[in-house]
């Protein structure tokens, strides 16, 4: 819906506090969604008729409280923190990075059909030994390879290979194809010492310990969408914090 311009001002409260509360209310009511970019300071000055000092103070307080996050050179975004309270919430990697104040892009290693495992075929409702649509990417945070991610879809999703997969896959599913990743099954988590191609993709030495995470994802009607496997570096917590 975007940011609302008008609110009733109260003489007894500082203007920055009133603006802070106004924006906070819009976030709480989901007029502003997690991941939404808010207008620049100059735009907010024009919208609310307030000084830059007042605007900057209100934004700084919202960042401090975790409602907003700033990304250098990109802008200010609504944080994902509130969404983390839901155990089954599906967390977009891109929005996780935005929440943590980092930029992200993916390097696509593969996008096409591969032979599915028995587990993948069963989950996707396919006969054993069927082909599945595989999207394998290295997810980079501030240009540092942090996650080796592999997604397995029903083969009807082969059309995804024609999309720009450097960015959020969930944004493509939701905005272009109206498919809503909504809930997840249990995480399968273990420690994996990466070697060979996995280590090379993450730009780390062989035998380095990483987190391996696998999860099954369903849409809002409970229909299977995909299985995602993630191999996550844990040696750079200052760059990216991983959430299960």
Beta strands, then each sheet from edge to edge (+ up, - down):
strand 1: 68-71
strand 2: 75-78
strand 3: 104-115
strand 4: 131-141
strand 5: 144-153
strand 6: 181-184
strand 7: 188-194
strand 8: 208-219
strand 9: 224-232
sheet 1: 1+ 2-
sheet 2: 3+ 4- 5+ 9- 8+ 6-
sheet 3: 3+ 4- 5+ 9- 8+ 7-
end
